[in-house]
Amino acid sequence: MKNLHEVFSFETFDHLEWVSQQVVEGFITGMHRSPYHGFSVEFAEHRLYNSGESTRHMDWKLYARTEKLFVKRYEEETNLRCMVLIDTSSSMLFPYGTLRTVNKLSFSVYSAAAIIHMLRRQRDAVGLTLFSDAIEFTSDVKLSDSHSKLLYAELNKLLYRDKAYFNQTTQLAESLHLIAEKIHKRSLVILFTDMFGENPDKLFAALEHLRYNKHEVVIFQVSDKSLEQELAYTNRPIKFVDMETGQTLKLNPNEVRTEYRKRQETFMNQLRLKCGQYRIDLAEADVNDDFRTVLIPFLAKRASLY
């Protein structure tokens, strides 16, 4: 498949909802719909009354204040509640370059936007949480059109993060513990992160916390595989800068590549093992691939479940 910025011109990136529609259409045909059409469970928003329709859900109090007829719209009962989590720490801006560069954060944004569109198409309620060393933004889990526009707006802001967002650290384990306590109903939790800078024991304890609370968990471990996991840099001294702490290190990649790759593989094997033990779905996402290739297995699995 073509690279992401060969599929969509950069000018379309502002229109995440449109982009997500293009990605998801064709994959979700035949997926489940809510069997509770018209069954009201939670107030969502108002809409103008259409002449001739039932007055059952008319908001008479609002009419008394505005002299206009509005009907209450409600969230439909859904088969699924989903919270999408995105790590927004500075390391997610790698590789950092021109606006056309697809980094880990933008890759996550495009993927999350497509997932949100898919869930809404299925009449599933969805929420969004952004975090780094603290929770930056979190929403309720809802289904309404106004709610989805809020989520796309928050996602779109992430596409324009620049050097002003360097030196922002990660507290992945702590954030996951907080999120696990805030999600009160059993949900599907989808996490986009690079897993960098985290103590493995703390990380696995946080993932276990989510599973203990009966949440289904899917992790998209996002990286530039060539540079971050294989250290495929040229054979010359290079100055490496930690995007989260600003610390620098100058070395020749050839001198440490073998040991570096060994440690990376050890960590990834640990992660795969723990995810298997906790029954967590793990998708290893390379930003150099088309993000649709990462989503296809996820979409296919969701389709097979319903």
TORKOLDO-158063 format. One record per residue (C-alpha): residue number from 0; x, y, z. Coordinates in Angstrom, 1 decimal, padded with zeros to 4 digits. Layout:
REM residues N
+-----+--------+--------+--------+
|  nr |      x |      y |      z |
+-----+--------+--------+--------+
| NUM |      X |      Y |      Z |
...
+-----+--------+--------+--------+
END
This chain:
REM residues 306
+-----+--------+--------+--------+
|  nr |      x |      y |      z |
+-----+--------+--------+--------+
|   0 |  000.0 |  000.0 |  000.0 |
|   1 |  001.0 |  003.6 | -000.5 |
|   2 |  002.4 |  005.7 |  002.3 |
|   3 | -000.2 |  007.8 |  004.3 |
|   4 |  000.8 |  011.2 |  002.7 |
|   5 |  000.6 |  009.6 | -000.7 |
|   6 | -003.0 |  008.6 | -000.1 |
|   7 | -004.3 |  011.9 |  001.2 |
|   8 | -002.9 |  015.3 |  000.5 |
|   9 | -001.9 |  017.2 |  003.6 |
|  10 | -004.7 |  019.7 |  003.0 |
|  11 | -007.2 |  017.0 |  003.9 |
|  12 | -005.6 |  016.3 |  007.3 |
|  13 | -007.8 |  019.0 |  008.9 |
|  14 | -010.8 |  017.0 |  008.0 |
|  15 | -010.3 |  014.0 |  010.1 |
|  16 | -013.9 |  012.9 |  010.0 |
|  17 | -013.8 |  012.8 |  006.2 |
|  18 | -010.5 |  011.0 |  006.2 |
|  19 | -011.8 |  008.4 |  008.6 |
|  20 | -014.8 |  007.8 |  006.5 |
|  21 | -012.6 |  007.0 |  003.5 |
|  22 | -010.6 |  004.5 |  005.5 |
|  23 | -013.4 |  002.7 |  007.2 |
|  24 | -016.0 |  002.5 |  004.3 |
|  25 | -016.0 | -001.0 |  002.9 |
|  26 | -014.5 | -002.6 |  006.1 |
|  27 | -017.5 | -002.3 |  008.3 |
|  28 | -020.2 | -003.5 |  006.0 |
|  29 | -022.2 | -006.2 |  007.9 |
|  30 | -020.9 | -005.2 |  011.3 |
|  31 | -023.3 | -005.1 |  014.2 |
|  32 | -025.9 | -002.4 |  014.7 |
|  33 | -027.6 | -001.6 |  018.0 |
|  34 | -030.8 | -003.7 |  018.3 |
|  35 | -032.3 | -000.9 |  020.5 |
|  36 | -033.2 |  001.7 |  017.8 |
|  37 | -035.4 |  004.3 |  019.4 |
|  38 | -034.8 |  003.0 |  022.9 |
|  39 | -034.0 |  006.0 |  025.1 |
|  40 | -031.5 |  005.6 |  027.9 |
|  41 | -029.6 |  008.8 |  028.3 |
|  42 | -030.2 |  012.4 |  027.1 |
|  43 | -027.8 |  013.5 |  024.4 |
|  44 | -028.9 |  016.8 |  022.8 |
|  45 | -031.8 |  018.8 |  021.4 |
|  46 | -033.0 |  019.1 |  017.8 |
|  47 | -035.7 |  021.2 |  016.2 |
|  48 | -039.2 |  019.7 |  016.1 |
|  49 | -040.4 |  018.6 |  012.7 |
|  50 | -044.0 |  019.3 |  012.0 |
|  51 | -046.2 |  016.2 |  012.2 |
|  52 | -043.9 |  014.0 |  014.4 |
|  53 | -044.8 |  012.8 |  017.8 |
|  54 | -044.6 |  015.2 |  020.7 |
|  55 | -043.7 |  012.5 |  023.1 |
|  56 | -040.1 |  013.8 |  023.6 |
|  57 | -040.9 |  017.5 |  023.3 |
|  58 | -039.0 |  019.7 |  025.8 |
|  59 | -041.8 |  021.9 |  027.1 |
|  60 | -039.6 |  023.7 |  029.6 |
|  61 | -037.3 |  024.8 |  026.8 |
|  62 | -040.3 |  025.9 |  024.8 |
|  63 | -041.5 |  028.1 |  027.7 |
|  64 | -038.1 |  029.9 |  027.7 |
|  65 | -037.5 |  030.2 |  024.0 |
|  66 | -041.0 |  029.8 |  022.4 |
|  67 | -039.4 |  027.4 |  020.0 |
|  68 | -040.2 |  023.7 |  019.7 |
|  69 | -037.3 |  021.3 |  020.4 |
|  70 | -037.3 |  017.5 |  020.8 |
|  71 | -034.9 |  015.7 |  023.2 |
|  72 | -032.6 |  013.2 |  021.5 |
|  73 | -031.2 |  010.3 |  023.5 |
|  74 | -028.2 |  008.1 |  023.5 |
|  75 | -029.2 |  004.7 |  022.1 |
|  76 | -028.3 |  001.6 |  024.1 |
|  77 | -025.2 |  000.1 |  022.4 |
|  78 | -023.4 | -003.2 |  022.3 |
|  79 | -020.2 | -001.6 |  023.2 |
|  80 | -018.6 |  001.3 |  025.2 |
|  81 | -015.1 |  002.3 |  024.1 |
|  82 | -012.4 |  004.6 |  025.5 |
|  83 | -009.6 |  005.6 |  023.1 |
|  84 | -006.3 |  006.5 |  024.9 |
|  85 | -003.5 |  008.4 |  023.2 |
|  86 |  000.0 |  008.9 |  024.7 |
|  87 |  000.9 |  012.6 |  023.8 |
|  88 |  004.3 |  012.7 |  025.4 |
|  89 |  007.2 |  014.2 |  023.4 |
|  90 |  008.6 |  010.9 |  022.3 |
|  91 |  005.4 |  010.4 |  020.3 |
|  92 |  006.5 |  013.3 |  018.0 |
|  93 |  009.3 |  011.1 |  016.6 |
|  94 |  010.4 |  011.2 |  013.8 |
|  95 |  010.2 |  015.0 |  014.0 |
|  96 |  010.6 |  016.9 |  010.7 |
|  97 |  008.5 |  018.7 |  008.1 |
|  98 |  004.7 |  018.9 |  008.4 |
|  99 |  004.4 |  016.1 |  005.9 |
| 100 |  006.3 |  013.7 |  008.2 |
| 101 |  004.1 |  011.0 |  009.7 |
| 102 |  005.3 |  010.6 |  013.3 |
| 103 |  004.0 |  008.3 |  016.0 |
| 104 |  001.5 |  010.8 |  017.3 |
| 105 |  000.0 |  011.7 |  013.9 |
| 106 | -000.1 |  008.0 |  013.0 |
| 107 | -002.1 |  007.4 |  016.2 |
| 108 | -004.4 |  010.3 |  015.4 |
| 109 | -005.3 |  009.0 |  012.0 |
| 110 | -005.9 |  005.5 |  013.4 |
| 111 | -007.9 |  006.7 |  016.3 |
| 112 | -010.1 |  008.8 |  014.0 |
| 113 | -010.9 |  005.8 |  011.8 |
| 114 | -011.7 |  003.7 |  014.9 |
| 115 | -014.0 |  006.4 |  016.2 |
| 116 | -015.8 |  006.6 |  012.9 |
| 117 | -016.2 |  002.8 |  012.8 |
| 118 | -017.6 |  002.7 |  016.3 |
| 119 | -020.1 |  005.5 |  015.7 |
| 120 | -021.2 |  003.8 |  012.5 |
| 121 | -022.0 |  000.7 |  014.6 |
| 122 | -023.9 |  002.9 |  017.0 |
| 123 | -021.3 |  002.2 |  019.7 |
| 124 | -020.5 |  004.9 |  022.3 |
| 125 | -016.9 |  006.2 |  022.4 |
| 126 | -014.8 |  008.5 |  024.5 |
| 127 | -011.2 |  009.9 |  024.2 |
| 128 | -008.4 |  010.5 |  026.8 |
| 129 | -005.1 |  012.2 |  026.0 |
| 130 | -002.2 |  011.9 |  028.5 |
| 131 |  001.5 |  012.4 |  029.0 |
| 132 |  002.8 |  013.0 |  032.5 |
| 133 | -000.8 |  013.8 |  033.4 |
| 134 | -004.3 |  013.6 |  031.9 |
| 135 | -004.5 |  016.4 |  029.4 |
| 136 | -008.0 |  015.8 |  028.1 |
| 137 | -010.7 |  013.3 |  028.8 |
| 138 | -014.3 |  013.0 |  027.7 |
| 139 | -017.4 |  011.0 |  028.6 |
| 140 | -018.3 |  008.0 |  026.5 |
| 141 | -021.1 |  009.1 |  024.3 |
| 142 | -022.7 |  008.6 |  020.9 |
| 143 | -024.1 |  012.0 |  019.8 |
| 144 | -023.0 |  013.9 |  016.7 |
| 145 | -021.9 |  016.9 |  018.8 |
| 146 | -019.8 |  014.6 |  021.0 |
| 147 | -018.0 |  013.1 |  018.0 |
| 148 | -017.2 |  016.5 |  016.6 |
| 149 | -015.6 |  017.4 |  019.9 |
| 150 | -013.4 |  014.3 |  019.7 |
| 151 | -012.3 |  015.0 |  016.1 |
| 152 | -011.5 |  018.6 |  017.1 |
| 153 | -009.3 |  017.4 |  019.9 |
| 154 | -007.6 |  014.9 |  017.7 |
| 155 | -007.0 |  017.5 |  015.0 |
| 156 | -005.1 |  019.8 |  017.5 |
| 157 | -002.6 |  017.0 |  018.0 |
| 158 | -001.5 |  017.1 |  014.3 |
| 159 |  000.0 |  020.6 |  014.8 |
| 160 |  002.2 |  019.9 |  017.9 |
| 161 |  005.7 |  021.2 |  017.3 |
| 162 |  008.9 |  021.8 |  019.3 |
| 163 |  007.0 |  023.7 |  021.9 |
| 164 |  005.8 |  020.3 |  023.1 |
| 165 |  009.3 |  018.8 |  023.5 |
| 166 |  010.5 |  017.9 |  027.0 |
| 167 |  007.1 |  016.5 |  028.0 |
| 168 |  007.6 |  013.2 |  029.8 |
| 169 |  005.5 |  010.1 |  030.1 |
| 170 |  003.7 |  008.7 |  033.1 |
| 171 |  002.1 |  005.8 |  031.3 |
| 172 |  001.5 |  003.4 |  034.3 |
| 173 |  000.2 |  006.1 |  036.6 |
| 174 | -002.1 |  007.4 |  033.9 |
| 175 | -003.5 |  003.9 |  033.2 |
| 176 | -004.2 |  003.4 |  036.9 |
| 177 | -006.1 |  006.7 |  037.0 |
| 178 | -008.1 |  005.8 |  033.8 |
| 179 | -008.9 |  002.3 |  035.1 |
| 180 | -010.5 |  003.9 |  038.1 |
| 181 | -012.4 |  006.5 |  036.1 |
| 182 | -014.0 |  004.0 |  033.7 |
| 183 | -016.9 |  002.8 |  035.8 |
| 184 | -018.6 |  000.6 |  033.2 |
| 185 | -017.1 | -002.4 |  031.4 |
| 186 | -015.5 | -001.1 |  028.2 |
| 187 | -013.2 | -001.6 |  025.3 |
| 188 | -010.0 |  000.3 |  026.0 |
| 189 | -007.8 |  001.1 |  023.0 |
| 190 | -004.4 |  002.4 |  023.8 |
| 191 | -001.9 |  004.1 |  021.4 |
| 192 |  001.6 |  004.5 |  022.9 |
| 193 |  005.2 |  003.8 |  022.1 |
| 194 |  005.8 |  002.2 |  025.5 |
| 195 |  009.0 |  004.2 |  025.9 |
| 196 |  010.5 |  005.3 |  029.2 |
| 197 |  008.3 |  003.1 |  031.4 |
| 198 |  009.4 |  000.5 |  034.0 |
| 199 |  008.1 | -002.8 |  032.7 |
| 200 |  006.8 | -004.0 |  036.1 |
| 201 |  004.8 | -000.8 |  036.7 |
| 202 |  003.5 | -001.0 |  033.1 |
| 203 |  002.3 | -004.6 |  033.4 |
| 204 |  000.7 | -003.8 |  036.8 |
| 205 | -001.3 | -001.0 |  035.2 |
| 206 | -002.4 | -003.2 |  032.3 |
| 207 | -003.4 | -005.9 |  034.8 |
| 208 | -005.5 | -003.3 |  036.7 |
| 209 | -007.5 | -002.6 |  033.5 |
| 210 | -008.1 | -006.3 |  033.0 |
| 211 | -009.0 | -006.8 |  036.7 |
| 212 | -011.7 | -004.2 |  036.2 |
| 213 | -013.1 | -006.4 |  033.4 |
| 214 | -012.2 | -004.1 |  030.5 |
| 215 | -011.2 | -005.5 |  027.1 |
| 216 | -007.8 | -004.0 |  026.2 |
| 217 | -006.2 | -003.4 |  022.8 |
| 218 | -002.7 | -001.9 |  022.6 |
| 219 | -001.3 | -000.3 |  019.4 |
| 220 |  002.4 | -000.1 |  020.2 |
| 221 |  003.5 |  002.6 |  017.8 |
| 222 |  007.2 |  003.0 |  016.7 |
| 223 |  009.5 |  003.8 |  013.9 |
| 224 |  010.7 |  000.3 |  013.7 |
| 225 |  013.8 |  000.9 |  011.6 |
| 226 |  015.2 |  003.7 |  013.7 |
| 227 |  013.8 |  002.9 |  017.2 |
| 228 |  014.0 | -000.8 |  017.3 |
| 229 |  016.7 | -001.7 |  014.9 |
| 230 |  018.9 |  001.5 |  015.3 |
| 231 |  019.3 |  001.6 |  011.5 |
| 232 |  021.4 |  004.8 |  011.4 |
| 233 |  024.4 |  005.4 |  009.2 |
| 234 |  027.9 |  004.4 |  010.4 |
| 235 |  029.1 |  007.7 |  011.8 |
| 236 |  029.0 |  009.5 |  015.1 |
| 237 |  025.5 |  010.8 |  015.8 |
| 238 |  024.1 |  013.1 |  018.5 |
| 239 |  021.0 |  011.6 |  020.0 |
| 240 |  018.6 |  013.8 |  021.9 |
| 241 |  016.0 |  012.5 |  024.3 |
| 242 |  012.8 |  014.3 |  023.2 |
| 243 |  011.3 |  014.0 |  026.7 |
| 244 |  014.2 |  015.0 |  028.9 |
| 245 |  016.5 |  017.0 |  026.5 |
| 246 |  019.4 |  014.8 |  027.5 |
| 247 |  022.0 |  014.2 |  024.7 |
| 248 |  024.3 |  011.3 |  023.9 |
| 249 |  026.8 |  011.2 |  021.1 |
| 250 |  027.8 |  007.8 |  019.8 |
| 251 |  028.3 |  005.6 |  016.7 |
| 252 |  025.3 |  003.4 |  016.3 |
| 253 |  027.4 |  000.5 |  014.9 |
| 254 |  029.1 |  000.2 |  018.3 |
| 255 |  026.0 | -000.4 |  020.3 |
| 256 |  023.5 | -001.8 |  017.7 |
| 257 |  023.8 | -005.5 |  018.6 |
| 258 |  023.3 | -004.9 |  022.3 |
| 259 |  020.5 | -002.3 |  021.7 |
| 260 |  018.6 | -004.7 |  019.4 |
| 261 |  018.9 | -007.5 |  022.0 |
| 262 |  017.4 | -005.3 |  024.7 |
| 263 |  014.6 | -004.1 |  022.5 |
| 264 |  013.7 | -007.7 |  021.6 |
| 265 |  013.8 | -008.7 |  025.2 |
| 266 |  011.3 | -006.0 |  026.1 |
| 267 |  009.1 | -006.8 |  023.2 |
| 268 |  009.0 | -010.5 |  024.1 |
| 269 |  008.1 | -009.6 |  027.7 |
| 270 |  005.3 | -007.3 |  026.4 |
| 271 |  004.0 | -010.0 |  024.0 |
| 272 |  004.1 | -012.6 |  026.8 |
| 273 |  002.3 | -010.4 |  029.4 |
| 274 | -000.4 | -009.4 |  026.8 |
| 275 | -001.0 | -013.0 |  026.1 |
| 276 | -001.3 | -013.8 |  029.8 |
| 277 | -003.7 | -010.9 |  030.4 |
| 278 | -005.6 | -011.6 |  027.2 |
| 279 | -004.8 | -008.2 |  025.8 |
| 280 | -004.6 | -007.7 |  022.0 |
| 281 | -001.3 | -006.3 |  021.0 |
| 282 | -000.7 | -004.7 |  017.5 |
| 283 |  002.8 | -003.6 |  016.7 |
| 284 |  002.4 | -000.5 |  014.5 |
| 285 |  005.3 |  000.8 |  012.3 |
| 286 |  004.8 |  004.4 |  011.2 |
| 287 |  006.5 |  003.6 |  008.0 |
| 288 |  003.6 |  001.4 |  007.0 |
| 289 |  000.2 |  002.6 |  005.8 |
| 290 | -001.9 |  002.9 |  009.0 |
| 291 | -004.7 |  001.0 |  007.2 |
| 292 | -002.6 | -002.2 |  007.3 |
| 293 | -002.6 | -001.9 |  011.1 |
| 294 | -006.3 | -001.3 |  011.3 |
| 295 | -007.4 | -004.1 |  009.0 |
| 296 | -006.8 | -006.9 |  011.5 |
| 297 | -008.6 | -004.9 |  014.2 |
| 298 | -011.6 | -004.2 |  012.0 |
| 299 | -011.7 | -007.8 |  010.9 |
| 300 | -011.7 | -009.0 |  014.5 |
| 301 | -014.4 | -006.6 |  015.5 |
| 302 | -016.5 | -007.8 |  012.6 |
| 303 | -016.0 | -011.5 |  013.5 |
| 304 | -017.2 | -010.8 |  017.0 |
| 305 | -020.6 | -009.6 |  015.9 |
+-----+--------+--------+--------+
END
